[in-house]
Amino acid sequence: MTLTLQGRTRLRLATIFTALLALLATGAIGAVSADASPQGCHVDYKVTAEWNGGFIADVKVTNLGDDLDGWELEWAFPSGQQVTQAWSADIASSDADATARNLSYNSRITTDETVSFGFAGTWSGANATPTSFTLNGVLCDGTISDPSVTPSPGGELNAMETVAAMEPGWNVGNTLDAIPEETSWGNPPITEELLDFVKASGYKSIRLPVTWTDYIGEAPDHTIDQARLDRVTEVVDWAIERDLYVLLNLHHDSWMWINATPTDHDAVVAKYDAVWTQLADRFKDHSELLVLESINEPQYADATDEEGDAYNDELNRLFHEIVRGSGGKNADRLLVLPTLHTSGEQARLDALTATIDELDDDMIAATVHFYGWWPFSVNIAGGTRYDENVEDDIVGTFGRVHDTFVANGIPVIIGEWGTLAYDYTRPGIIQHGELLKFYEAVQFQARDKDVTLMLWDAGSFVNRNTLQMRDQHLHEWFVSSWTSRSGTASFDSIYLDNSAAIESRSLTLNRNGLEFEGLWHGDTELAEGSDYTVTGDTLTVTSSALTRLSGDRAHGVNTSIEARFSDGMPWQIYIIGYDTPVLADATGTTESFAIPAQFTGDRLATMESVYAADETPTEPATWTPFKEFWSTFQPDYEAGTILLKPALLNELDDGQTVRLTFHFWGAGEVAYEITKNGTSVTGSAL
């Protein structure tokens, strides 16, 4: 990332790549003494290729200090990776620690000169980027300084550097913010082992959402329950012990009592004051790795946006006054202030800018949340694809927060991000390849705009019972996207109609600035010309290759191939055989109606619902015929049914024929009709 140093007097030149967790190696060969000449260095570490269990990395070391004659670079792998082969350096490794030494021909590095080497390695579970490098015992943090000085994590960082050191971040969602208990929403209690796993997975910070409501006493003292305060402190301490930044907040309190500010102003403000006074006092001596956030998603009942901005300004200012006035390390701790609703709209950004400018405090960060273009994020209104609407929303939001805040020296944390509908218990709402494009694009924009992301995870990414990733391939995309782009294509599947002859099929490559390097089937490289052709950005897989790859053309995924690019993750392309799905007549009720369905290898993308008489959209959401996936309909591939939900059925007009059009990824449209009479529903295939 590139730091923009405008408008903040404390900002100083530094490279943020290794700002956190940097410990100088002791006893290193060639370590520089305190009276040695100035030294400094910068390391660019990049994974250039990655596959299941293996990777290739390129390392560039730039000497910023006096000339070196002989060098030794040391680092620790955060995920336990191992080096198996090296070039342009002699690399030795023991457990997680690795040391690269010069060869005879590249031993000398003059000032501002760069030396490069590379290696192949293995990984298991995660392939997180090393966070700290030392060159001849000198920390490679991009500065030129007395090499005897060893910076401590967090303590010497300004606001921009602190926020950058928190990237990437992870939310312990639906846990201490659950109501009323930590386990009430299905997640197990937070453990030290969970934080070890999160750290080993490559995350540098956690956001710890806490809902305090049920643990706050009556007025006027509003005393926080001691056991609750001790439990939160315990988790904060565990994270800090692991050199993880912690972002602590007031979470669902925003809608449980803070939203009553317009109608119960004085009582809410008094309660807010009391709660933050106690929290500030409890944590005032904690490490600078603790960061405080005033309110999660602030909202104020029945207030206009302008009124809401004013209430938000008042509470943000009160939070700032309380924490700064509590003394200790709170006097200089990073504080995080949200926009109204944590919205990325320009008017909301401008309102928060006014607050921050008037506070005139250079240890403040802004925060917004980002869940993407709503129709795509929940799959409504036909939002099944990563299209221009989705991309424009990403580019626009990140551009606004950069230009409003970052370009003026105010760092930004996207305190929550993802898609609203992603949930491991509700698979298929967003098609997997389209989801990967979204995640890749968001993380690129964050890197490009110098913004820190904190993934919202309520249990869908990390399985907290087994301490495993629920989708390892998806996690590998996250890890790759922390440092590089990945190429994609217009779709991740080629559906082959089993009733038709196999013909050549084309996809559009989205290179994302990378070079396309070929198609592979497992460990076998496919032959350009006979197996595939590339014309411009059009990749065409030949009929002969598809015939061979599809084998006996069974229903479902027959095999997969991957498009490899010069960096990042390969793009998986699934070869899928199908026949047109067959739906059957059915009867049921508005509370339980299932359409028997032979999916025959195909998958459902979306559903339209209109009255047959005039083709007007039915409820709910009469502004679109395309209904929201899962809340109104749900495929059950194992049971062989499509469930229609009460949210749809209860809203239909009695006696009116409703035409449903199911859109499948392979077969396209399949029609069906239903009629409701009272609580009874009948359906028939068309």
C-alpha positions in Angstrom: 0.0 0.0 0.0 1.0 3.6 -0.5 0.5 6.0 2.4 -0.9 9.4 1.6 0.6 11.9 4.0 -1.8 14.9 3.9 -3.5 16.8 6.7 -2.0 14.8 9.6 1.0 16.3 11.5 2.1 13.0 13.0 2.3 11.0 9.8 5.8 9.9 9.1 7.4 8.0 6.2 7.2 4.3 6.7 6.4 1.2 4.8 3.4 -0.5 6.3 4.1 -4.0 5.0 5.7 -5.2 8.2 4.7 -2.6 10.7 3.2 -5.1 13.2 4.8 -8.0 14.9 8.3 -7.0 14.0 11.0 -8.5 16.3 14.6 -8.2 15.6 16.4 -11.5 15.3 18.9 -12.1 18.1 22.3 -13.6 17.5 22.0 -13.2 13.7 25.1 -13.5 11.6 26.2 -10.0 10.5 24.0 -8.2 13.0 24.7 -4.5 13.0 25.9 -2.8 16.2 24.5 0.3 17.7 27.3 2.5 16.5 27.2 1.1 12.9 26.3 3.3 10.0 22.6 3.8 9.1 20.9 0.8 7.6 17.4 0.0 6.4 15.6 -2.2 3.9 12.4 -3.0 2.3 11.1 -6.5 1.3 8.5 -7.3 -1.4 7.3 -10.9 -0.9 4.9 -12.2 -3.4 3.4 -15.6 -4.0 3.5 -16.0 -7.8 1.8 -19.4 -8.0 -0.2 -21.5 -5.6 -1.9 -24.8 -5.7 -3.2 -27.4 -3.3 -0.3 -27.9 -0.9 2.4 -26.0 -2.8 3.4 -22.5 -3.9 6.2 -20.5 -5.5 7.3 -17.2 -4.0 9.4 -14.3 -5.3 11.3 -12.1 -2.8 12.8 -8.8 -3.7 15.1 -7.1 -1.1 15.9 -3.4 -1.5 18.9 -2.0 0.6 18.0 1.5 1.8 21.1 2.0 3.9 24.9 1.9 3.2 26.4 -0.7 0.8 26.3 -4.3 2.0 28.9 -6.9 1.1 27.2 -10.1 2.1 23.6 -10.4 3.3 21.3 -12.7 5.2 17.5 -12.3 5.2 15.5 -13.9 8.0 11.8 -14.3 8.5 9.2 -16.6 10.1 6.4 -18.4 8.2 3.1 -17.6 10.0 1.4 -20.7 8.8 4.2 -23.2 9.1 5.2 -23.3 5.5 8.4 -25.1 4.4 10.9 -24.3 1.7 11.6 -27.2 -0.7 13.7 -25.6 -3.4 15.5 -22.2 -3.8 17.1 -20.2 -6.5 19.4 -17.2 -6.4 19.9 -17.7 -2.7 20.9 -20.4 -0.2 17.8 -21.0 2.0 17.9 -22.9 5.3 14.7 -23.5 7.4 13.9 -24.9 10.8 10.3 -25.2 11.9 8.7 -21.9 10.9 12.0 -19.9 10.7 13.8 -19.4 7.4 17.1 -17.8 6.4 18.2 -16.8 2.9 21.9 -16.1 2.3 23.5 -14.6 -0.7 25.4 -16.6 -3.3 28.8 -15.6 -4.6 27.5 -13.5 -7.5 24.9 -11.5 -5.6 26.6 -10.8 -2.3 27.0 -7.1 -2.8 23.9 -4.8 -2.5 24.7 -1.1 -2.9 22.4 1.7 -1.6 18.9 1.6 -3.2 19.8 -1.6 -5.2 17.5 -4.6 -5.2 18.4 -8.3 -5.1 15.9 -11.0 -6.0 15.6 -14.7 -5.2 12.8 -17.2 -5.2 11.8 -20.6 -3.8 9.2 -23.3 -4.0 7.5 -24.4 -0.8 4.7 -26.4 0.8 1.8 -25.4 2.9 -1.1 -26.9 4.8 -4.1 -25.1 6.0 -3.0 -21.7 5.0 -0.3 -19.9 3.1 -0.2 -16.6 4.9 2.4 -14.0 4.0 5.3 -13.5 6.5 4.9 -10.3 8.5 8.5 -9.5 9.4 11.9 -9.6 7.7 15.3 -8.7 9.0 18.4 -8.1 6.8 21.7 -8.6 8.6 19.7 -8.2 11.8 18.1 -4.9 10.7 14.3 -4.7 10.6 13.0 -4.3 7.0 10.3 -1.8 7.7 11.2 0.7 4.9 12.9 3.2 7.3 16.5 4.1 7.7 17.3 4.3 11.4 19.7 3.3 14.1 19.7 -0.5 13.8 20.0 -0.9 17.6 16.4 0.4 18.0 13.8 -2.4 18.1 10.3 -1.0 17.7 7.5 -2.6 19.8 4.3 -3.6 18.2 1.8 -0.8 18.0 3.5 1.7 20.3 5.2 3.8 17.7 2.7 3.7 14.9 0.6 6.6 13.8 -3.1 6.1 12.9 -2.5 5.3 9.2 0.2 2.8 10.1 -1.9 1.2 12.8 -4.9 0.7 10.5 -2.6 -0.7 7.8 -1.0 -3.1 10.3 -4.6 -4.5 11.1 -5.0 -5.7 7.5 -6.4 -8.3 7.1 -9.0 -8.4 9.9 -11.6 -10.9 11.0 -14.9 -10.5 13.0 -15.8 -12.9 15.8 -19.4 -12.4 14.8 -22.5 -13.6 16.5 -20.6 -14.5 19.7 -20.1 -11.8 22.4 -22.6 -9.7 20.4 -25.2 -12.5 20.6 -28.3 -11.9 22.7 -28.4 -12.7 25.5 -25.5 -15.1 25.9 -22.2 -15.7 24.1 -23.5 -19.0 22.7 -27.1 -18.0 22.1 -26.7 -17.7 18.3 -25.1 -21.1 17.7 -21.4 -20.4 18.1 -19.2 -21.9 20.8 -17.4 -19.6 23.3 -14.2 -17.9 22.1 -11.1 -19.9 23.1 -7.4 -19.3 22.9 -7.2 -22.1 20.3 -9.6 -20.2 18.1 -7.4 -17.1 18.2 -4.4 -19.3 17.5 -6.2 -20.6 14.4 -7.2 -17.1 13.3 -3.6 -15.9 13.7 -2.2 -18.9 11.9 -4.6 -18.3 9.0 -3.0 -15.0 8.3 -5.2 -12.5 10.1 -3.6 -9.6 11.8 -6.6 -8.3 13.8 -9.9 -9.3 15.1 -13.0 -7.2 15.6 -14.7 -8.1 18.8 -18.3 -7.1 18.6 -19.9 -7.0 22.1 -23.5 -6.4 23.0 -23.6 -5.0 26.5 -27.4 -4.3 26.9 -28.3 -7.3 29.1 -25.3 -6.6 31.3 -25.9 -2.9 32.1 -27.5 -2.0 35.4 -30.2 0.6 36.1 -29.8 4.3 36.1 -28.1 6.4 37.3 -24.9 4.3 37.5 -25.6 1.8 34.7 -23.0 -0.5 36.2 -21.7 -3.2 33.8 -21.9 -6.7 35.2 -18.4 -7.6 36.5 -18.5 -11.2 35.1 -19.3 -9.8 31.6 -16.5 -7.2 31.8 -14.1 -9.9 33.0 -15.0 -12.2 30.1 -14.5 -9.5 27.5 -11.2 -8.5 29.1 -10.1 -12.1 29.0 -10.7 -12.4 25.3 -9.0 -9.0 24.6 -6.0 -10.2 26.6 -5.8 -13.5 24.7 -5.7 -11.7 21.4 -3.1 -9.1 22.5 -0.9 -12.0 23.8 -0.9 -13.2 20.2 0.0 -9.8 18.9 -3.4 -9.5 17.3 -5.0 -6.0 17.1 -8.4 -6.0 18.8 -11.2 -3.6 17.7 -13.7 -3.5 20.6 -17.1 -1.8 20.4 -20.7 -1.4 21.5 -22.5 -3.6 19.0 -26.3 -4.4 19.0 -26.7 -1.8 21.6 -27.1 0.5 18.5 -30.6 -0.8 17.9 -31.5 -2.1 21.4 -31.3 1.3 23.1 -29.1 3.9 21.4 -31.6 4.2 18.5 -34.0 5.8 21.0 -31.9 8.9 21.2 -34.5 11.1 19.3 -37.3 10.3 21.8 -35.3 9.7 25.0 -32.2 11.8 24.4 -31.0 12.6 27.9 -31.4 9.0 29.2 -29.6 7.5 26.2 -26.8 9.9 26.4 -26.4 9.4 30.2 -26.3 5.6 29.7 -23.9 5.9 26.8 -21.7 8.1 28.9 -21.7 5.7 31.8 -21.0 2.6 29.7 -18.0 4.1 27.9 -16.7 5.7 31.1 -16.5 2.2 32.7 -15.0 0.6 29.5 -12.4 3.4 29.1 -11.4 3.0 32.8 -11.1 -0.8 32.4 -8.9 -0.7 29.3 -6.9 2.5 29.8 -3.7 0.6 30.6 -4.1 -2.0 27.9 -1.6 -2.3 25.0 -2.0 0.0 22.0 -3.0 -3.1 20.1 -6.5 -2.5 21.5 -8.5 -0.2 19.4 -11.9 1.2 20.4 -15.0 1.8 18.2 -17.7 4.0 19.4 -20.9 2.3 18.0 -21.7 -0.4 15.5 -24.0 0.7 12.7 -25.4 3.7 14.5 -29.1 4.3 13.8 -31.7 6.6 15.3 -35.4 5.8 15.1 -37.6 8.0 12.8 -34.8 10.5 12.3 -33.9 11.9 8.9 -30.4 11.3 7.6 -29.4 14.8 8.6 -30.8 14.4 12.1 -29.1 11.1 12.4 -25.8 12.7 11.4 -26.2 15.2 14.2 -27.0 12.5 16.8 -24.1 10.4 15.5 -21.8 13.5 15.8 -22.9 14.0 19.4 -22.2 10.4 20.5 -18.9 10.2 18.6 -17.7 13.4 20.3 -18.8 12.1 23.7 -17.0 8.8 23.1 -13.9 10.7 22.1 -14.1 13.0 25.2 -14.6 10.1 27.6 -11.8 7.9 26.3 -9.2 10.6 25.9 -10.0 12.0 29.3 -9.6 8.6 31.0 -5.8 8.9 30.8 -3.3 6.1 30.5 -2.8 4.7 27.0 -6.3 5.9 26.1 -4.8 9.4 25.7 -3.2 8.3 22.5 -5.1 5.1 21.6 -6.5 4.7 18.1 -10.2 5.5 18.1 -12.6 4.5 15.4 -15.7 6.5 14.5 -18.5 5.3 12.2 -20.7 7.1 9.7 -24.4 7.0 10.2 -25.5 3.4 9.5 -21.8 2.9 8.6 -22.9 4.0 5.2 -20.5 4.7 2.3 -22.7 7.3 0.8 -20.9 10.6 0.2 -23.2 12.7 2.4 -22.6 10.3 5.3 -18.8 10.5 4.7 -18.9 14.2 4.6 -20.8 14.4 7.9 -18.2 12.2 9.6 -15.4 14.2 8.0 -16.7 17.4 9.7 -16.7 15.6 13.1 -13.1 14.3 12.7 -11.8 17.7 11.4 -13.3 19.5 14.5 -11.9 17.0 16.9 -8.4 17.7 15.5 -7.0 14.4 16.8 -4.5 12.5 14.6 -5.2 9.1 16.1 -8.7 8.7 14.7 -9.9 6.3 12.0 -13.2 6.3 10.1 -15.2 3.1 9.6 -17.9 2.1 7.1 -19.4 -1.4 6.3 -19.6 -2.9 2.8 -21.8 -5.7 1.7 -22.0 -4.9 -2.0 -24.8 -4.1 -4.4 -27.9 -5.3 -2.6 -29.6 -7.3 -5.4 -26.4 -9.3 -5.9 -25.7 -9.5 -2.1 -29.0 -11.3 -1.4 -29.9 -12.5 -5.0 -33.1 -10.6 -5.7 -34.3 -8.8 -8.8 -32.2 -11.1 -11.0 -28.9 -10.2 -9.4 -27.3 -13.5 -10.0 -24.1 -12.2 -11.7 -21.0 -10.2 -10.9 -21.9 -7.5 -13.4 -21.4 -3.8 -14.0 -23.8 -2.9 -11.2 -21.8 -4.9 -8.7 -18.4 -3.6 -9.9 -19.5 0.0 -10.1 -20.7 -0.2 -6.5 -17.4 -1.6 -5.3 -15.3 0.9 -7.3 -17.5 3.8 -6.3 -17.6 3.0 -2.6 -13.9 2.5 -2.2 -13.1 5.5 -4.4 -15.3 7.7 -2.1 -13.8 6.6 1.2 -10.3 7.0 -0.2 -10.9 10.4 -1.7 -12.8 11.6 1.4 -10.6 10.2 4.2 -7.4 8.4 3.1 -6.3 11.1 0.7 -6.5 13.5 3.6 -4.6 11.4 6.1 -7.6 9.7 7.8 -7.3 5.9 7.7 -10.4 3.8 7.0 -11.4 0.4 8.3 -14.2 -1.5 6.6 -15.3 -2.9 9.9 -17.6 -5.5 8.2 -17.6 -6.8 4.6 -18.9 -9.7 2.6 -22.3 -10.5 1.1 -25.4 -10.5 3.1 -26.6 -13.9 1.8 -23.4 -15.9 2.3 -24.1 -18.6 4.8 -22.9 -22.1 4.9 -26.3 -23.3 6.0 -27.9 -21.7 2.9 -25.7 -22.8 0.0 -26.2 -21.7 -3.6 -27.8 -18.3 -3.0 -24.9 -16.7 -4.8 -23.2 -18.8 -7.5 -19.7 -19.8 -6.3 -17.7 -18.3 -9.2 -19.6 -15.0 -9.1 -18.9 -14.9 -5.4 -15.2 -15.4 -6.0 -15.1 -12.5 -8.4 -16.8 -10.2 -5.8 -14.3 -11.2 -3.1 -11.4 -10.8 -5.4 -12.5 -7.3 -6.6 -13.2 -6.0 -3.1 -9.8 -7.0 -1.8 -8.1 -5.5 -4.8 -9.9 -2.2 -4.3 -9.0 -2.3 -0.6 -5.3 -2.7 -1.5 -5.5 -0.1 -4.2 -7.2 2.5 -2.0 -5.2 1.8 1.2 -8.2 0.6 3.2 -8.2 -2.2 5.8 -10.9 -4.9 5.6 -12.4 -6.9 8.5 -14.3 -9.9 7.2 -17.7 -10.5 8.8 -17.8 -14.1 10.0 -20.8 -15.3 12.0 -19.6 -18.9 11.6 -19.7 -19.4 7.8 -16.0 -19.1 7.1 -14.2 -20.5 10.2 -15.8 -23.7 11.7 -15.2 -22.8 15.3 -16.0 -26.3 16.5 -13.3 -28.0 14.4 -11.0 -25.1 13.9 -11.0 -25.6 10.1 -12.0 -23.5 7.2 -15.5 -24.5 5.9 -14.3 -23.8 2.4 -10.6 -24.1 2.1 -10.5 -23.1 -1.6 -12.3 -19.9 -0.7 -9.9 -19.2 2.1 -7.0 -19.7 -0.4 -8.6 -17.0 -2.6 -8.7 -14.7 0.4 -5.0 -15.3 1.2 -4.0 -14.8 -2.4 -6.0 -11.6 -2.7 -4.2 -10.1 0.3 -1.2 -9.5 -1.9 -2.1 -10.1 -5.5 -4.9 -10.2 -8.1 -6.3 -13.4 -9.7 -7.6 -13.9 -13.1 -11.2 -15.0 -13.6 -13.6 -15.7 -16.5 -17.2 -14.9 -17.5 -18.3 -18.1 -15.7 -16.8 -20.9 -13.8 -18.9 -23.7 -15.4 -19.5 -25.2 -18.8 -22.9 -26.9 -18.8 -23.3 -29.7 -21.4 -26.8 -30.7 -22.5 -26.7 -34.5 -22.5 -29.4 -34.6 -25.1 -27.3 -32.6 -27.6 -24.0 -33.1 -29.4 -21.0 -31.6 -27.7 -19.8 -28.4 -29.4 -17.0 -26.0 -28.7 -17.8 -23.6 -25.8 -16.3 -20.1 -25.2 -15.7 -18.0 -22.0 -14.4 -14.5 -21.7 -11.2 -14.1 -19.7 -11.0 -11.4 -17.1 -7.2 -11.1 -16.9 -7.2 -8.4 -14.2 -3.8 -7.2 -15.5 -2.3 -10.7 -15.6 -1.0 -12.9 -18.4 -3.0 -16.0 -19.3 -0.7 -19.0 -19.1 -2.8 -21.9 -20.2 -5.4 -24.5 -19.3 -4.7 -27.5 -17.1 -6.6 -30.7 -16.3 -5.1 -31.8 -13.0 -1.3 -32.0 -13.5 -1.7 -32.2 -17.3 -1.4 -29.1 -19.5 -4.0 -29.0 -22.2 -2.8 -28.3 -25.7 -3.4 -24.9 -27.2 -4.9 -25.4 -30.7 -6.3 -28.9 -30.3 -7.8 -28.5 -26.8 -8.4 -24.8 -26.6 -7.8 -21.5 -28.4 -7.4 -18.0 -27.2 -8.4 -15.0 -29.4 -8.1 -11.7 -27.6 -10.0 -12.4 -24.3 -12.1 -15.2 -25.7 -11.1 -18.7 -24.5 -12.7 -21.5 -26.5 -12.6 -25.1 -25.3 -12.9 -27.4 -28.3 -15.6 -30.0 -28.8 -13.0 -32.8 -28.8 -11.5 -31.7 -25.5 -15.0 -31.4 -23.9 -16.0 -34.8 -25.2 -12.9 -36.3 -23.7 -13.2 -34.4 -20.4 -16.9 -35.1 -19.9 -16.4 -38.9 -20.0 -19.7 -40.8 -19.7 -21.6 -37.5 -19.4 -23.1 -38.3 -16.0 -25.4 -35.7 -14.4 -23.5 -33.1 -12.4 -19.8 -32.2 -12.3 -17.9 -34.6 -14.6 -14.5 -33.0 -14.0 -12.9 -29.6 -13.8 -10.1 -27.7 -15.6 -8.3 -24.6 -14.5 -7.2 -21.5 -16.3 -3.8 -20.4 -14.9 -2.5 -16.8 -14.9 0.8 -15.2 -14.2 -0.2 -14.5 -10.5 -2.9 -15.3 -8.0 -5.2 -18.3 -7.9 -6.1 -20.5 -10.9 -9.7 -20.1 -12.2 -11.6 -23.4 -11.8 -13.9 -24.3 -14.7 -16.3 -27.2 -14.0 -17.6 -29.4 -16.8 -21.2 -30.3 -15.9 -23.6 -32.7 -17.6 -27.3 -32.1 -17.3 -30.8 -32.8 -18.8 -33.6 -30.3 -18.5 -35.0 -30.4 -15.0 -38.5 -32.0 -14.7 -41.0 -30.5 -12.2 -44.1 -32.4 -11.1 -47.7 -31.5 -9.9 -48.1 -31.0 -6.2 -50.5 -30.0 -3.4 -49.7 -28.4 -0.1 -50.4 -25.4 2.1 -49.1 -21.9 2.5 -46.9 -23.1 5.3 -45.5 -26.1 3.5 -45.4 -26.5 -0.3 -42.7 -28.6 -2.1 -42.5 -29.0 -5.9 -41.1 -32.4 -6.8 -38.0 -31.8 -9.0 -35.7 -34.0 -10.9 -32.7 -31.6 -11.2 -30.8 -34.0 -13.4 -27.4 -32.3 -12.8 -28.6 -28.7 -13.2 -28.6 -25.9 -10.6 -31.2 -23.2 -9.8 -30.1 -19.5 -10.3 -33.3 -17.6 -9.5 -37.1 -17.6 -9.8 -39.7 -15.2 -11.2 -43.3 -15.0 -9.8 -46.1 -13.1 -11.7 -49.8 -13.2 -12.0 -50.7 -15.1 -15.1 -53.6 -12.8 -16.0 -51.6 -9.6 -16.4 -48.0 -10.6 -15.7 -47.6 -8.2 -12.8 -45.1 -9.3 -10.2 -46.5 -10.9 -7.1 -45.7 -10.0 -3.5 -43.3 -9.7 -1.8 -41.3 -7.0 -3.6 -43.7 -6.1 -6.3 -41.1 -3.9 -7.9 -39.5 -7.0 -9.5 -40.7 -10.3 -10.8 -37.5 -12.0 -9.5 -37.9 -13.0 -5.9 -35.3 -13.3 -3.2 -33.5 -16.6 -3.2 -34.1 -18.7 0.0 -36.5 -16.3 1.7 -39.2 -17.1 -0.9 -37.9 -20.3 -2.6 -35.3 -22.8 -1.9 -34.0 -25.8 -3.9 -33.3 -29.0 -1.9 -31.1 -31.0 -4.3 -30.8 -34.1 -2.0 -34.5 -34.3 -1.4 -35.4 -33.5 -5.0 -37.7 -30.6 -4.3 -38.1 -26.8 -4.7 -39.6 -25.4 -1.5 -41.9 -22.4 -1.8 -41.8 -20.4 1.4 -44.6 -18.7 3.4 -43.1 -15.3 2.7 -44.2 -15.8 -0.9 -47.3 -18.0 -0.5 -49.1 -16.0 2.2 -49.0 -12.8 0.1 -50.6 -14.3 -3.0 -54.1 -13.3 -4.0 -56.7 -16.1 -3.6 -57.9 -17.8 -6.7 -55.3 -16.1 -9.0 -53.1 -18.3 -11.1 -49.4 -17.5 -10.5 -46.8 -18.3 -13.1 -43.4 -19.3 -11.7 -40.4 -19.3 -14.0 -37.4 -21.1 -12.6 -34.1 -20.0 -14.2 -31.5 -22.8 -14.3 -27.8 -22.3 -15.0 -27.8 -24.9 -17.8 -31.3 -25.4 -19.1 -32.5 -21.9 -18.8 -36.3 -21.4 -18.1 -38.6 -24.0 -16.7 -42.3 -22.9 -16.1 -44.7 -23.9 -13.4 -48.1 -22.6 -12.1 -49.6 -22.4 -8.7 -52.9 -21.3 -7.3 -53.7 -20.5 -3.6 -57.2 -20.9 -2.1 -57.2 -20.0 1.6 -54.3 -21.9 3.0 -54.3 -24.6 0.3 -52.0 -24.5 -2.6 -52.0 -26.5 -5.8 -49.3 -26.6 -8.5 -48.8 -28.0 -12.0 -46.0 -28.3 -14.4 -46.2 -26.5 -17.8 
